[in-house]
């Protein structure tokens, strides 16, 4: 990964982390967990976004990511 791609990837992580933390789907941030608590899911989401071509696929992929990490809540 070249320097510019790495910079863009880091920016994408920060922006996606903010969105996920604001949504706090498992209430981990509300429980006092650190702001990087969802970073494994954020990375999986960023990888999954490359395969998505529409909003419905993004929703399904997000659901799968969180189900894989946390089970069916």
Number of C-alpha atoms within 10 A of each C-alpha: 7 6 8 9 10 11 12 11 15 12 12 15 18 14 13 19 22 16 12 17 22 12 11 15 13 14 12 14 18 12 9 9 11 11 13 15 14 22 16 12 20 25 17 16 20 15 11 16 15 9 11 14 9 9 9 10 14 17 12 11 18 19 13 17 19 19 12 11 12 11 9 9 7
